[in-house]
Amino acid sequence: ITADEMSIAGGVYTTNNTSYYLYNGEYYWTMSPYRAVSDGYALVFLVNSSGGLSNYGVNSPWGVRPVINLSADVKVTGSGTSSDPFVVS
């Protein structure tokens, strides 16, 4: 997910928000860079455990959340369980 997509969903930079649907109480990375720093590593936008957007060096061990974007005309069926997986057509 990108920082822009997090913002559209309700994530705000340096502001805690636990009431939007992407909040899960965990730190996780976005795919959006924040900036490079002088000692050679990069800062990347992340979602903090309070639901706000922040940034941190990529040498930290937080998770990622895979995301796909679908067109509005795509049909999705199934409940997403192992016995009834999502089917995208």
C-alpha positions in Angstrom: 0.0 0.0 0.0 1.2 3.5 -0.6 1.1 6.5 1.8 -1.4 8.2 -0.6 -3.7 5.2 -0.3 -3.3 5.2 3.5 -4.2 8.9 3.5 -7.3 8.3 1.4 -8.4 5.6 3.9 -7.9 7.9 6.9 -4.3 7.7 7.9 -2.9 11.1 8.7 0.8 12.0 9.0 1.8 12.4 12.7 -1.8 12.0 13.9 -3.1 8.9 15.6 -6.3 7.4 14.2 -7.7 4.0 15.3 -11.0 4.3 13.6 -10.3 3.6 9.9 -10.5 0.2 8.3 -6.7 -0.2 7.7 -5.9 0.2 11.3 -4.8 -3.1 13.0 -2.7 -2.0 16.0 0.6 -3.0 14.4 3.4 -1.2 12.7 3.7 -1.9 9.0 5.5 -0.4 6.0 4.0 1.4 3.0 5.7 1.3 -0.4 6.3 5.1 -0.3 9.7 6.6 0.3 10.0 9.5 2.7 13.6 10.6 2.1 17.2 9.5 2.0 19.5 10.4 4.9 23.1 11.2 4.9 24.5 7.9 6.2 23.2 6.0 3.2 19.8 4.5 4.2 16.3 5.5 3.4 13.4 6.6 5.4 10.0 5.1 4.4 6.4 6.0 5.3 4.9 3.5 7.8 1.7 3.1 9.8 2.4 3.1 13.5 0.7 1.1 16.2 -1.7 4.0 16.9 -2.8 4.2 13.2 -0.9 7.3 12.2 1.4 7.7 9.3 5.0 8.2 10.3 8.5 7.5 8.8 11.4 5.4 9.9 14.6 3.9 8.5 14.2 0.7 6.5 16.5 -1.2 8.8 13.6 -1.8 11.2 11.8 -5.2 11.3 8.2 -4.3 10.7 5.8 -6.1 8.4 4.2 -5.3 5.1 0.6 -5.6 4.0 0.1 -6.7 0.4 -2.5 -4.8 -1.5 -4.1 -5.1 -4.9 -6.4 -2.5 -6.6 -9.3 -3.8 -8.6 -11.3 -2.0 -11.3 -14.9 -1.2 -10.3 -16.3 -3.6 -12.8 -14.5 -6.7 -11.4 -16.7 -9.3 -9.7 -15.4 -10.8 -6.5 -17.2 -13.8 -5.0 -16.3 -16.1 -2.0 -15.8 -15.3 1.7 -12.0 -15.5 1.6 -11.6 -18.7 3.7 -9.7 -21.8 2.7 -12.9 -23.6 2.0 -14.5 -20.7 0.1 -11.6 -18.6 -1.3 -12.1 -15.3 -3.1 -12.6 -15.6 -6.8 -11.9 -12.5 -8.9 -13.4 -12.4 -12.4 
